[in-house]
Amino acid sequence: MSFKYLIFIIVMLAPVLFIAPCLAFSSKLLNCKRRALLEYGALGDRYAKDFHEKWIEGKRDDNEALLGSSDIQSLADLANSFEVVRSMKVILVTKSSVMTFLLAAIIPFTPLLLTVYPFDELLARFVKMVL
């Protein structure tokens, strides 16, 4: 029991030491995402305007048919590309990765806990804590 504070510090500090370097990329990723949203947004706006003028307002050649035109597929591809940029994560750390690191830090101390607390009591506390 005299090591409980030291163990707590190790369990909390170990994941931080492994996860903190991933946070170093967040500002670069945020800048990249902002720039890409502006660029893809401007491109999408231009393309959607041209598409509207061509196919909705009818400013196209009379012999050009909508069926078989690659314009619609290009518009869909552009929308998918914009969605990829929009859904880009700027923080590489997820809740599951934090939990994985916490679990990896706790596992070496479980035999020590079993010498202090019975297994069923530890299991009950863990279930209570998780739920």
Distance bins in CASP14 RR format, pairs under 12 A and 6 or more apart:
PFRMAT RR
TARGET T0000
AUTHOR 0000-0000-0000
RMODE 2
METHOD distances of the structure
MODEL  1
1 7 0 0 0 0 0 1 0 0 0 0 0
1 8 0 0 0 0 0 1 0 0 0 0 0
1 112 0 0 0 0 0 1 0 0 0 0 0
1 113 0 0 0 0 0 1 0 0 0 0 0
1 115 0 0 0 0 0 1 0 0 0 0 0
1 116 1 0 0 1 0 0 0 0 0 0 0
1 117 0 0 0 0 0 1 0 0 0 0 0
2 112 0 0 0 0 0 1 0 0 0 0 0
2 116 0 0 0 0 0 1 0 0 0 0 0
3 9 0 0 0 0 0 1 0 0 0 0 0
3 10 0 0 0 0 1 0 0 0 0 0 0
3 11 0 0 0 0 0 1 0 0 0 0 0
3 109 0 0 0 0 1 0 0 0 0 0 0
3 112 1 0 0 1 0 0 0 0 0 0 0
3 113 0 0 0 0 0 1 0 0 0 0 0
3 115 0 0 0 0 0 1 0 0 0 0 0
3 116 0 0 0 0 0 1 0 0 0 0 0
4 10 0 0 0 0 0 1 0 0 0 0 0
4 11 0 0 0 0 0 1 0 0 0 0 0
4 109 0 0 0 0 1 0 0 0 0 0 0
4 112 0 0 0 0 1 0 0 0 0 0 0
4 113 0 0 0 0 1 0 0 0 0 0 0
4 116 0 0 0 0 1 0 0 0 0 0 0
4 117 0 0 0 0 0 1 0 0 0 0 0
5 11 0 0 0 0 0 1 0 0 0 0 0
5 12 0 0 0 0 0 1 0 0 0 0 0
5 13 0 0 0 0 0 1 0 0 0 0 0
6 12 0 0 0 0 0 1 0 0 0 0 0
6 13 0 0 0 0 0 1 0 0 0 0 0
6 109 0 0 0 0 0 1 0 0 0 0 0
6 112 0 0 0 0 0 1 0 0 0 0 0
7 13 0 0 0 0 0 1 0 0 0 0 0
7 14 0 0 0 0 0 1 0 0 0 0 0
7 105 0 0 0 0 1 0 0 0 0 0 0
7 106 0 0 0 0 1 0 0 0 0 0 0
7 108 0 0 0 0 1 0 0 0 0 0 0
7 109 1 0 1 0 0 0 0 0 0 0 0
7 110 0 0 0 0 0 1 0 0 0 0 0
7 112 1 0 0 1 0 0 0 0 0 0 0
7 113 0 0 0 0 1 0 0 0 0 0 0
7 116 0 0 0 0 0 1 0 0 0 0 0
8 14 0 0 0 0 0 1 0 0 0 0 0
8 102 0 0 0 0 0 1 0 0 0 0 0
8 105 0 0 0 0 0 1 0 0 0 0 0
8 106 0 0 0 0 0 1 0 0 0 0 0
8 109 0 0 0 0 1 0 0 0 0 0 0
9 15 0 0 0 0 0 1 0 0 0 0 0
9 16 0 0 0 0 0 1 0 0 0 0 0
9 17 0 0 0 0 0 1 0 0 0 0 0
9 105 0 0 0 0 0 1 0 0 0 0 0
9 109 0 0 0 0 0 1 0 0 0 0 0
10 16 0 0 0 0 0 1 0 0 0 0 0
10 17 0 0 0 0 0 1 0 0 0 0 0
10 102 0 0 0 0 0 1 0 0 0 0 0
10 104 0 0 0 0 0 1 0 0 0 0 0
10 105 1 0 0 1 0 0 0 0 0 0 0
10 106 0 0 0 0 1 0 0 0 0 0 0
10 108 0 0 0 0 1 0 0 0 0 0 0
10 109 0 0 0 0 1 0 0 0 0 0 0
10 112 0 0 0 0 0 1 0 0 0 0 0
11 17 0 0 0 0 0 1 0 0 0 0 0
11 101 0 0 0 0 1 0 0 0 0 0 0
11 102 1 0 0 1 0 0 0 0 0 0 0
11 103 0 0 0 0 1 0 0 0 0 0 0
11 104 0 0 0 0 1 0 0 0 0 0 0
11 105 1 0 1 0 0 0 0 0 0 0 0
11 106 1 0 1 0 0 0 0 0 0 0 0
11 107 0 0 0 0 1 0 0 0 0 0 0
11 108 0 0 0 0 1 0 0 0 0 0 0
11 109 1 0 0 1 0 0 0 0 0 0 0
11 110 0 0 0 0 0 1 0 0 0 0 0
11 112 0 0 0 0 0 1 0 0 0 0 0
11 113 0 0 0 0 0 1 0 0 0 0 0
12 19 0 0 0 0 0 1 0 0 0 0 0
12 98 0 0 0 0 0 1 0 0 0 0 0
12 101 0 0 0 0 0 1 0 0 0 0 0
12 102 0 0 0 0 1 0 0 0 0 0 0
12 105 1 0 0 1 0 0 0 0 0 0 0
12 106 0 0 0 0 0 1 0 0 0 0 0
13 19 0 0 0 0 0 1 0 0 0 0 0
13 20 0 0 0 0 0 1 0 0 0 0 0
13 101 0 0 0 0 0 1 0 0 0 0 0
13 102 0 0 0 0 0 1 0 0 0 0 0
13 105 0 0 0 0 1 0 0 0 0 0 0
14 20 0 0 0 0 0 1 0 0 0 0 0
14 98 0 0 0 0 0 1 0 0 0 0 0
14 100 0 0 0 0 0 1 0 0 0 0 0
14 101 1 0 0 1 0 0 0 0 0 0 0
14 102 0 0 0 0 1 0 0 0 0 0 0
14 103 0 0 0 0 0 1 0 0 0 0 0
14 104 1 0 0 1 0 0 0 0 0 0 0
14 105 1 0 1 0 0 0 0 0 0 0 0
14 106 0 0 0 0 1 0 0 0 0 0 0
14 107 0 0 0 0 0 1 0 0 0 0 0
14 108 0 0 0 0 1 0 0 0 0 0 0
14 109 0 0 0 0 0 1 0 0 0 0 0
15 21 0 0 0 0 0 1 0 0 0 0 0
15 22 0 0 0 0 0 1 0 0 0 0 0
15 93 0 0 0 0 1 0 0 0 0 0 0
15 95 0 0 0 0 0 1 0 0 0 0 0
15 97 0 0 0 0 1 0 0 0 0 0 0
15 98 1 0 0 1 0 0 0 0 0 0 0
15 99 0 0 0 0 1 0 0 0 0 0 0
15 100 0 0 0 0 1 0 0 0 0 0 0
15 101 1 1 0 0 0 0 0 0 0 0 0
15 102 1 0 1 0 0 0 0 0 0 0 0
15 103 0 0 0 0 1 0 0 0 0 0 0
15 104 1 0 0 1 0 0 0 0 0 0 0
15 105 1 0 1 0 0 0 0 0 0 0 0
15 106 0 0 0 0 1 0 0 0 0 0 0
16 22 0 0 0 0 0 1 0 0 0 0 0
16 23 0 0 0 0 1 0 0 0 0 0 0
16 93 0 0 0 0 0 1 0 0 0 0 0
16 98 0 0 0 0 1 0 0 0 0 0 0
16 101 0 0 0 0 1 0 0 0 0 0 0
16 102 0 0 0 0 0 1 0 0 0 0 0
16 105 0 0 0 0 1 0 0 0 0 0 0
17 23 0 0 0 0 0 1 0 0 0 0 0
17 101 0 0 0 0 1 0 0 0 0 0 0
17 104 0 0 0 0 0 1 0 0 0 0 0
17 105 0 0 0 0 1 0 0 0 0 0 0
18 93 0 0 0 0 1 0 0 0 0 0 0
18 97 0 0 0 0 1 0 0 0 0 0 0
18 98 0 0 0 0 1 0 0 0 0 0 0
18 100 0 0 0 0 1 0 0 0 0 0 0
18 101 1 0 1 0 0 0 0 0 0 0 0
18 102 0 0 0 0 0 1 0 0 0 0 0
18 104 0 0 0 0 1 0 0 0 0 0 0
18 105 0 0 0 0 1 0 0 0 0 0 0
19 25 0 0 0 0 0 1 0 0 0 0 0
19 26 0 0 0 0 0 1 0 0 0 0 0
19 91 0 0 0 0 0 1 0 0 0 0 0
19 92 0 0 0 0 1 0 0 0 0 0 0
19 93 1 0 1 0 0 0 0 0 0 0 0
19 94 0 0 0 0 1 0 0 0 0 0 0
19 95 0 0 0 0 0 1 0 0 0 0 0
19 96 0 0 0 0 0 1 0 0 0 0 0
19 97 1 0 0 1 0 0 0 0 0 0 0
19 98 1 0 0 1 0 0 0 0 0 0 0
19 99 0 0 0 0 0 1 0 0 0 0 0
19 100 0 0 0 0 1 0 0 0 0 0 0
19 101 1 0 0 1 0 0 0 0 0 0 0
19 102 0 0 0 0 0 1 0 0 0 0 0
19 104 0 0 0 0 0 1 0 0 0 0 0
19 105 0 0 0 0 0 1 0 0 0 0 0
20 26 0 0 0 0 0 1 0 0 0 0 0
20 92 0 0 0 0 0 1 0 0 0 0 0
20 93 0 0 0 0 1 0 0 0 0 0 0
20 98 0 0 0 0 0 1 0 0 0 0 0
20 101 0 0 0 0 0 1 0 0 0 0 0
21 92 0 0 0 0 1 0 0 0 0 0 0
21 93 0 0 0 0 0 1 0 0 0 0 0
22 28 0 0 0 0 0 1 0 0 0 0 0
22 29 0 0 0 0 0 1 0 0 0 0 0
22 89 0 0 0 0 0 1 0 0 0 0 0
22 90 0 0 0 0 0 1 0 0 0 0 0
22 91 0 0 0 0 1 0 0 0 0 0 0
22 92 1 0 1 0 0 0 0 0 0 0 0
22 93 1 0 1 0 0 0 0 0 0 0 0
22 94 0 0 0 0 1 0 0 0 0 0 0
22 97 0 0 0 0 1 0 0 0 0 0 0
22 98 0 0 0 0 0 1 0 0 0 0 0
22 101 0 0 0 0 0 1 0 0 0 0 0
23 29 0 0 0 0 0 1 0 0 0 0 0
23 30 0 0 0 0 0 1 0 0 0 0 0
23 90 0 0 0 0 0 1 0 0 0 0 0
23 91 1 0 0 1 0 0 0 0 0 0 0
23 92 1 0 0 1 0 0 0 0 0 0 0
23 93 1 0 0 1 0 0 0 0 0 0 0
23 97 0 0 0 0 0 1 0 0 0 0 0
23 98 0 0 0 0 0 1 0 0 0 0 0
24 91 0 0 0 0 0 1 0 0 0 0 0
24 92 0 0 0 0 1 0 0 0 0 0 0
24 93 0 0 0 0 0 1 0 0 0 0 0
25 31 0 0 0 0 0 1 0 0 0 0 0
25 32 0 0 0 0 1 0 0 0 0 0 0
25 33 0 0 0 0 0 1 0 0 0 0 0
25 88 0 0 0 0 0 1 0 0 0 0 0
25 89 0 0 0 0 0 1 0 0 0 0 0
25 90 0 0 0 0 1 0 0 0 0 0 0
25 91 0 0 0 0 1 0 0 0 0 0 0
25 92 1 0 0 1 0 0 0 0 0 0 0
25 93 0 0 0 0 0 1 0 0 0 0 0
26 32 0 0 0 0 0 1 0 0 0 0 0
26 33 0 0 0 0 0 1 0 0 0 0 0
26 88 0 0 0 0 0 1 0 0 0 0 0
26 89 0 0 0 0 1 0 0 0 0 0 0
26 90 1 0 1 0 0 0 0 0 0 0 0
26 91 1 0 1 0 0 0 0 0 0 0 0
26 92 1 0 0 1 0 0 0 0 0 0 0
26 93 0 0 0 0 1 0 0 0 0 0 0
27 33 0 0 0 0 0 1 0 0 0 0 0
27 34 0 0 0 0 0 1 0 0 0 0 0
27 90 0 0 0 0 1 0 0 0 0 0 0
27 91 0 0 0 0 0 1 0 0 0 0 0
28 34 0 0 0 0 0 1 0 0 0 0 0
28 35 0 0 0 0 0 1 0 0 0 0 0
28 88 0 0 0 0 0 1 0 0 0 0 0
28 90 0 0 0 0 1 0 0 0 0 0 0
28 91 0 0 0 0 0 1 0 0 0 0 0
28 92 0 0 0 0 0 1 0 0 0 0 0
29 35 0 0 0 0 0 1 0 0 0 0 0
29 36 0 0 0 0 0 1 0 0 0 0 0
29 85 0 0 0 0 0 1 0 0 0 0 0
29 88 1 0 0 1 0 0 0 0 0 0 0
29 89 1 0 0 1 0 0 0 0 0 0 0
29 90 1 0 1 0 0 0 0 0 0 0 0
29 91 1 0 0 1 0 0 0 0 0 0 0
29 92 1 0 0 1 0 0 0 0 0 0 0
29 93 0 0 0 0 0 1 0 0 0 0 0
30 36 0 0 0 0 0 1 0 0 0 0 0
30 37 0 0 0 0 0 1 0 0 0 0 0
30 88 0 0 0 0 1 0 0 0 0 0 0
30 89 0 0 0 0 0 1 0 0 0 0 0
30 90 1 0 1 0 0 0 0 0 0 0 0
30 91 0 0 0 0 1 0 0 0 0 0 0
30 92 0 0 0 0 0 1 0 0 0 0 0
31 37 0 0 0 0 0 1 0 0 0 0 0
31 38 0 0 0 0 0 1 0 0 0 0 0
31 88 0 0 0 0 0 1 0 0 0 0 0
31 90 0 0 0 0 1 0 0 0 0 0 0
32 38 0 0 0 0 0 1 0 0 0 0 0
32 39 0 0 0 0 0 1 0 0 0 0 0
32 40 0 0 0 0 0 1 0 0 0 0 0
32 85 0 0 0 0 1 0 0 0 0 0 0
32 88 1 0 0 1 0 0 0 0 0 0 0
32 89 0 0 0 0 0 1 0 0 0 0 0
32 90 0 0 0 0 1 0 0 0 0 0 0
33 39 0 0 0 0 0 1 0 0 0 0 0
33 40 0 0 0 0 0 1 0 0 0 0 0
33 82 0 0 0 0 0 1 0 0 0 0 0
33 84 0 0 0 0 0 1 0 0 0 0 0
33 85 1 0 0 1 0 0 0 0 0 0 0
33 86 0 0 0 0 1 0 0 0 0 0 0
33 87 0 0 0 0 1 0 0 0 0 0 0
33 88 1 0 1 0 0 0 0 0 0 0 0
33 89 0 0 0 0 1 0 0 0 0 0 0
33 90 1 0 1 0 0 0 0 0 0 0 0
33 91 0 0 0 0 0 1 0 0 0 0 0
34 40 0 0 0 0 0 1 0 0 0 0 0
34 41 0 0 0 0 0 1 0 0 0 0 0
34 85 0 0 0 0 1 0 0 0 0 0 0
34 86 0 0 0 0 0 1 0 0 0 0 0
34 88 0 0 0 0 0 1 0 0 0 0 0
34 90 0 0 0 0 1 0 0 0 0 0 0
35 41 0 0 0 0 0 1 0 0 0 0 0
35 42 0 0 0 0 0 1 0 0 0 0 0
35 85 0 0 0 0 1 0 0 0 0 0 0
35 88 0 0 0 0 0 1 0 0 0 0 0
36 42 0 0 0 0 0 1 0 0 0 0 0
36 43 0 0 0 0 0 1 0 0 0 0 0
36 81 0 0 0 0 1 0 0 0 0 0 0
36 82 0 0 0 0 1 0 0 0 0 0 0
36 83 0 0 0 0 0 1 0 0 0 0 0
36 84 0 0 0 0 1 0 0 0 0 0 0
36 85 1 0 1 0 0 0 0 0 0 0 0
36 86 0 0 0 0 1 0 0 0 0 0 0
36 87 0 0 0 0 0 1 0 0 0 0 0
36 88 1 0 0 1 0 0 0 0 0 0 0
36 90 0 0 0 0 0 1 0 0 0 0 0
37 43 0 0 0 0 0 1 0 0 0 0 0
37 44 0 0 0 0 0 1 0 0 0 0 0
37 45 0 0 0 0 0 1 0 0 0 0 0
37 81 0 0 0 0 0 1 0 0 0 0 0
37 82 0 0 0 0 1 0 0 0 0 0 0
37 83 0 0 0 0 0 1 0 0 0 0 0
37 84 0 0 0 0 0 1 0 0 0 0 0
37 85 1 0 1 0 0 0 0 0 0 0 0
37 86 1 0 0 1 0 0 0 0 0 0 0
37 87 0 0 0 0 0 1 0 0 0 0 0
37 88 0 0 0 0 1 0 0 0 0 0 0
37 90 0 0 0 0 0 1 0 0 0 0 0
38 44 0 0 0 0 0 1 0 0 0 0 0
38 45 0 0 0 0 0 1 0 0 0 0 0
38 82 0 0 0 0 0 1 0 0 0 0 0
38 85 0 0 0 0 1 0 0 0 0 0 0
38 86 0 0 0 0 0 1 0 0 0 0 0
39 45 0 0 0 0 0 1 0 0 0 0 0
39 46 0 0 0 0 0 1 0 0 0 0 0
39 78 0 0 0 0 0 1 0 0 0 0 0
39 81 0 0 0 0 0 1 0 0 0 0 0
39 82 0 0 0 0 1 0 0 0 0 0 0
39 85 0 0 0 0 1 0 0 0 0 0 0
40 46 0 0 0 0 0 1 0 0 0 0 0
40 47 0 0 0 0 0 1 0 0 0 0 0
40 48 0 0 0 0 0 1 0 0 0 0 0
40 77 0 0 0 0 0 1 0 0 0 0 0
40 78 1 0 0 1 0 0 0 0 0 0 0
40 79 0 0 0 0 1 0 0 0 0 0 0
40 80 0 0 0 0 0 1 0 0 0 0 0
40 81 1 0 0 1 0 0 0 0 0 0 0
40 82 1 0 1 0 0 0 0 0 0 0 0
40 83 0 0 0 0 1 0 0 0 0 0 0
40 84 0 0 0 0 1 0 0 0 0 0 0
40 85 1 0 1 0 0 0 0 0 0 0 0
40 86 0 0 0 0 1 0 0 0 0 0 0
40 88 0 0 0 0 0 1 0 0 0 0 0
41 47 0 0 0 0 1 0 0 0 0 0 0
41 48 0 0 0 0 1 0 0 0 0 0 0
41 49 0 0 0 0 0 1 0 0 0 0 0
41 78 0 0 0 0 1 0 0 0 0 0 0
41 79 0 0 0 0 0 1 0 0 0 0 0
41 81 0 0 0 0 0 1 0 0 0 0 0
41 82 1 0 0 1 0 0 0 0 0 0 0
41 83 0 0 0 0 0 1 0 0 0 0 0
41 85 0 0 0 0 1 0 0 0 0 0 0
41 86 0 0 0 0 1 0 0 0 0 0 0
42 48 0 0 0 0 0 1 0 0 0 0 0
42 49 0 0 0 0 0 1 0 0 0 0 0
42 78 0 0 0 0 0 1 0 0 0 0 0
42 82 0 0 0 0 0 1 0 0 0 0 0
43 49 0 0 0 0 0 1 0 0 0 0 0
43 50 0 0 0 0 0 1 0 0 0 0 0
43 74 0 0 0 0 0 1 0 0 0 0 0
43 75 0 0 0 0 0 1 0 0 0 0 0
43 77 0 0 0 0 0 1 0 0 0 0 0
43 78 1 0 0 1 0 0 0 0 0 0 0
43 79 0 0 0 0 0 1 0 0 0 0 0
43 81 0 0 0 0 1 0 0 0 0 0 0
43 82 0 0 0 0 1 0 0 0 0 0 0
43 85 0 0 0 0 0 1 0 0 0 0 0
44 50 0 0 0 0 1 0 0 0 0 0 0
44 51 0 0 0 0 1 0 0 0 0 0 0
44 52 0 0 0 0 0 1 0 0 0 0 0
44 74 0 0 0 0 0 1 0 0 0 0 0
44 75 0 0 0 0 1 0 0 0 0 0 0
44 76 0 0 0 0 0 1 0 0 0 0 0
44 77 0 0 0 0 0 1 0 0 0 0 0
44 78 1 0 1 0 0 0 0 0 0 0 0
44 79 0 0 0 0 1 0 0 0 0 0 0
44 80 0 0 0 0 0 1 0 0 0 0 0
44 81 0 0 0 0 1 0 0 0 0 0 0
44 82 1 0 0 1 0 0 0 0 0 0 0
44 83 0 0 0 0 0 1 0 0 0 0 0
44 85 0 0 0 0 0 1 0 0 0 0 0
45 51 0 0 0 0 0 1 0 0 0 0 0
45 52 0 0 0 0 0 1 0 0 0 0 0
45 75 0 0 0 0 0 1 0 0 0 0 0
45 78 0 0 0 0 0 1 0 0 0 0 0
45 82 0 0 0 0 0 1 0 0 0 0 0
46 52 0 0 0 0 0 1 0 0 0 0 0
46 53 0 0 0 0 0 1 0 0 0 0 0
46 75 0 0 0 0 0 1 0 0 0 0 0
46 78 0 0 0 0 0 1 0 0 0 0 0
47 53 0 0 0 0 0 1 0 0 0 0 0
47 54 0 0 0 0 0 1 0 0 0 0 0
47 55 0 0 0 0 0 1 0 0 0 0 0
47 71 0 0 0 0 1 0 0 0 0 0 0
47 72 0 0 0 0 0 1 0 0 0 0 0
47 74 1 0 0 1 0 0 0 0 0 0 0
47 75 1 0 0 1 0 0 0 0 0 0 0
47 76 0 0 0 0 0 1 0 0 0 0 0
47 77 0 0 0 0 0 1 0 0 0 0 0
47 78 1 0 1 0 0 0 0 0 0 0 0
47 79 0 0 0 0 1 0 0 0 0 0 0
47 81 0 0 0 0 0 1 0 0 0 0 0
47 82 0 0 0 0 0 1 0 0 0 0 0
48 54 0 0 0 0 0 1 0 0 0 0 0
48 55 0 0 0 0 0 1 0 0 0 0 0
48 56 0 0 0 0 0 1 0 0 0 0 0
48 71 0 0 0 0 0 1 0 0 0 0 0
48 72 0 0 0 0 0 1 0 0 0 0 0
48 74 0 0 0 0 0 1 0 0 0 0 0
48 75 1 0 0 1 0 0 0 0 0 0 0
48 76 0 0 0 0 0 1 0 0 0 0 0
48 78 0 0 0 0 1 0 0 0 0 0 0
48 79 0 0 0 0 1 0 0 0 0 0 0
48 82 0 0 0 0 0 1 0 0 0 0 0
49 55 0 0 0 0 0 1 0 0 0 0 0
49 56 0 0 0 0 0 1 0 0 0 0 0
49 57 0 0 0 0 0 1 0 0 0 0 0
49 59 0 0 0 0 0 1 0 0 0 0 0
49 75 0 0 0 0 0 1 0 0 0 0 0
50 56 0 0 0 0 0 1 0 0 0 0 0
50 57 0 0 0 0 0 1 0 0 0 0 0
50 58 0 0 0 0 0 1 0 0 0 0 0
50 59 0 0 0 0 1 0 0 0 0 0 0
50 60 0 0 0 0 0 1 0 0 0 0 0
50 71 0 0 0 0 1 0 0 0 0 0 0
50 74 0 0 0 0 0 1 0 0 0 0 0
50 75 0 0 0 0 1 0 0 0 0 0 0
50 78 0 0 0 0 0 1 0 0 0 0 0
51 57 0 0 0 0 0 1 0 0 0 0 0
51 58 0 0 0 0 0 1 0 0 0 0 0
51 59 0 0 0 0 0 1 0 0 0 0 0
51 60 0 0 0 0 0 1 0 0 0 0 0
51 66 0 0 0 0 0 1 0 0 0 0 0
51 69 0 0 0 0 0 1 0 0 0 0 0
51 70 0 0 0 0 0 1 0 0 0 0 0
51 71 1 0 1 0 0 0 0 0 0 0 0
51 72 0 0 0 0 1 0 0 0 0 0 0
51 73 0 0 0 0 0 1 0 0 0 0 0
51 74 0 0 0 0 1 0 0 0 0 0 0
51 75 1 0 1 0 0 0 0 0 0 0 0
51 76 0 0 0 0 0 1 0 0 0 0 0
51 78 0 0 0 0 1 0 0 0 0 0 0
51 79 0 0 0 0 0 1 0 0 0 0 0
52 58 0 0 0 0 1 0 0 0 0 0 0
52 59 0 0 0 0 1 0 0 0 0 0 0
52 60 0 0 0 0 0 1 0 0 0 0 0
52 71 0 0 0 0 0 1 0 0 0 0 0
52 75 0 0 0 0 0 1 0 0 0 0 0
53 59 1 0 1 0 0 0 0 0 0 0 0
53 60 0 0 0 0 1 0 0 0 0 0 0
53 71 0 0 0 0 0 1 0 0 0 0 0
54 60 1 0 1 0 0 0 0 0 0 0 0
54 61 0 0 0 0 1 0 0 0 0 0 0
54 64 0 0 0 0 1 0 0 0 0 0 0
54 66 0 0 0 0 1 0 0 0 0 0 0
54 69 0 0 0 0 1 0 0 0 0 0 0
54 71 1 0 0 1 0 0 0 0 0 0 0
54 72 0 0 0 0 0 1 0 0 0 0 0
54 74 0 0 0 0 0 1 0 0 0 0 0
54 75 0 0 0 0 0 1 0 0 0 0 0
55 61 0 0 0 0 0 1 0 0 0 0 0
55 64 0 0 0 0 1 0 0 0 0 0 0
55 65 0 0 0 0 0 1 0 0 0 0 0
55 66 1 0 0 1 0 0 0 0 0 0 0
55 67 0 0 0 0 0 1 0 0 0 0 0
55 69 0 0 0 0 1 0 0 0 0 0 0
55 71 1 0 0 1 0 0 0 0 0 0 0
55 72 0 0 0 0 1 0 0 0 0 0 0
55 74 0 0 0 0 0 1 0 0 0 0 0
55 75 0 0 0 0 1 0 0 0 0 0 0
56 66 0 0 0 0 0 1 0 0 0 0 0
56 71 0 0 0 0 0 1 0 0 0 0 0
58 64 0 0 0 0 1 0 0 0 0 0 0
58 66 0 0 0 0 0 1 0 0 0 0 0
60 66 0 0 0 0 1 0 0 0 0 0 0
60 69 0 0 0 0 1 0 0 0 0 0 0
60 71 0 0 0 0 1 0 0 0 0 0 0
61 69 0 0 0 0 0 1 0 0 0 0 0
63 69 0 0 0 0 0 1 0 0 0 0 0
64 70 0 0 0 0 0 1 0 0 0 0 0
64 71 0 0 0 0 1 0 0 0 0 0 0
65 71 0 0 0 0 0 1 0 0 0 0 0
65 72 0 0 0 0 0 1 0 0 0 0 0
66 72 1 0 0 1 0 0 0 0 0 0 0
66 73 0 0 0 0 0 1 0 0 0 0 0
68 74 0 0 0 0 0 1 0 0 0 0 0
69 75 0 0 0 0 0 1 0 0 0 0 0
70 76 0 0 0 0 0 1 0 0 0 0 0
70 77 0 0 0 0 1 0 0 0 0 0 0
70 78 0 0 0 0 0 1 0 0 0 0 0
71 77 0 0 0 0 0 1 0 0 0 0 0
71 78 0 0 0 0 0 1 0 0 0 0 0
72 78 0 0 0 0 0 1 0 0 0 0 0
72 79 0 0 0 0 0 1 0 0 0 0 0
73 79 0 0 0 0 0 1 0 0 0 0 0
73 80 0 0 0 0 0 1 0 0 0 0 0
74 80 0 0 0 0 0 1 0 0 0 0 0
74 81 0 0 0 0 0 1 0 0 0 0 0
75 81 0 0 0 0 0 1 0 0 0 0 0
75 82 0 0 0 0 0 1 0 0 0 0 0
76 82 0 0 0 0 0 1 0 0 0 0 0
76 83 0 0 0 0 0 1 0 0 0 0 0
77 83 0 0 0 0 0 1 0 0 0 0 0
77 84 0 0 0 0 0 1 0 0 0 0 0
78 84 0 0 0 0 0 1 0 0 0 0 0
78 85 0 0 0 0 0 1 0 0 0 0 0
79 85 0 0 0 0 0 1 0 0 0 0 0
79 86 0 0 0 0 0 1 0 0 0 0 0
80 86 0 0 0 0 0 1 0 0 0 0 0
80 87 0 0 0 0 0 1 0 0 0 0 0
81 87 0 0 0 0 0 1 0 0 0 0 0
81 88 0 0 0 0 0 1 0 0 0 0 0
82 88 0 0 0 0 0 1 0 0 0 0 0
89 97 0 0 0 0 0 1 0 0 0 0 0
91 97 0 0 0 0 0 1 0 0 0 0 0
91 98 0 0 0 0 0 1 0 0 0 0 0
92 98 0 0 0 0 0 1 0 0 0 0 0
93 99 0 0 0 0 0 1 0 0 0 0 0
93 100 0 0 0 0 0 1 0 0 0 0 0
93 101 0 0 0 0 1 0 0 0 0 0 0
94 100 0 0 0 0 1 0 0 0 0 0 0
94 101 0 0 0 0 0 1 0 0 0 0 0
95 101 0 0 0 0 0 1 0 0 0 0 0
95 102 0 0 0 0 0 1 0 0 0 0 0
96 102 0 0 0 0 0 1 0 0 0 0 0
96 103 0 0 0 0 0 1 0 0 0 0 0
97 103 0 0 0 0 0 1 0 0 0 0 0
97 104 0 0 0 0 0 1 0 0 0 0 0
98 104 0 0 0 0 0 1 0 0 0 0 0
98 105 0 0 0 0 0 1 0 0 0 0 0
99 105 0 0 0 0 0 1 0 0 0 0 0
99 106 0 0 0 0 0 1 0 0 0 0 0
99 130 0 0 0 0 0 1 0 0 0 0 0
100 106 0 0 0 0 0 1 0 0 0 0 0
100 107 0 0 0 0 0 1 0 0 0 0 0
101 107 0 0 0 0 0 1 0 0 0 0 0
102 109 0 0 0 0 0 1 0 0 0 0 0
102 129 0 0 0 0 0 1 0 0 0 0 0
102 130 0 0 0 0 0 1 0 0 0 0 0
103 109 0 0 0 0 0 1 0 0 0 0 0
103 110 0 0 0 0 0 1 0 0 0 0 0
103 126 0 0 0 0 0 1 0 0 0 0 0
103 130 0 0 0 0 0 1 0 0 0 0 0
104 110 0 0 0 0 0 1 0 0 0 0 0
106 112 0 0 0 0 0 1 0 0 0 0 0
106 113 0 0 0 0 1 0 0 0 0 0 0
106 122 0 0 0 0 0 1 0 0 0 0 0
106 126 0 0 0 0 1 0 0 0 0 0 0
106 129 0 0 0 0 0 1 0 0 0 0 0
107 113 0 0 0 0 0 1 0 0 0 0 0
109 115 0 0 0 0 0 1 0 0 0 0 0
109 116 0 0 0 0 0 1 0 0 0 0 0
109 117 0 0 0 0 0 1 0 0 0 0 0
109 122 0 0 0 0 0 1 0 0 0 0 0
110 116 0 0 0 0 0 1 0 0 0 0 0
110 117 0 0 0 0 0 1 0 0 0 0 0
110 119 0 0 0 0 1 0 0 0 0 0 0
110 122 0 0 0 0 1 0 0 0 0 0 0
110 123 0 0 0 0 0 1 0 0 0 0 0
110 126 0 0 0 0 0 1 0 0 0 0 0
111 117 0 0 0 0 0 1 0 0 0 0 0
111 119 0 0 0 0 0 1 0 0 0 0 0
111 122 0 0 0 0 0 1 0 0 0 0 0
112 122 0 0 0 0 0 1 0 0 0 0 0
113 119 0 0 0 0 1 0 0 0 0 0 0
113 121 0 0 0 0 1 0 0 0 0 0 0
113 122 1 0 0 1 0 0 0 0 0 0 0
113 123 0 0 0 0 0 1 0 0 0 0 0
113 125 0 0 0 0 1 0 0 0 0 0 0
113 126 0 0 0 0 0 1 0 0 0 0 0
114 120 0 0 0 0 0 1 0 0 0 0 0
114 121 0 0 0 0 0 1 0 0 0 0 0
114 122 1 0 0 1 0 0 0 0 0 0 0
114 123 0 0 0 0 0 1 0 0 0 0 0
115 122 0 0 0 0 0 1 0 0 0 0 0
116 122 0 0 0 0 1 0 0 0 0 0 0
117 123 0 0 0 0 1 0 0 0 0 0 0
117 124 0 0 0 0 1 0 0 0 0 0 0
117 125 1 0 0 1 0 0 0 0 0 0 0
117 126 0 0 0 0 0 1 0 0 0 0 0
118 124 0 0 0 0 1 0 0 0 0 0 0
118 125 0 0 0 0 0 1 0 0 0 0 0
119 125 0 0 0 0 0 1 0 0 0 0 0
119 126 0 0 0 0 0 1 0 0 0 0 0
120 126 0 0 0 0 0 1 0 0 0 0 0
120 127 0 0 0 0 0 1 0 0 0 0 0
121 127 0 0 0 0 0 1 0 0 0 0 0
121 128 0 0 0 0 0 1 0 0 0 0 0
122 128 0 0 0 0 0 1 0 0 0 0 0
122 129 0 0 0 0 0 1 0 0 0 0 0
123 129 0 0 0 0 0 1 0 0 0 0 0
123 130 0 0 0 0 0 1 0 0 0 0 0
124 130 0 0 0 0 0 1 0 0 0 0 0
124 131 0 0 0 0 0 1 0 0 0 0 0
125 131 0 0 0 0 0 1 0 0 0 0 0
END
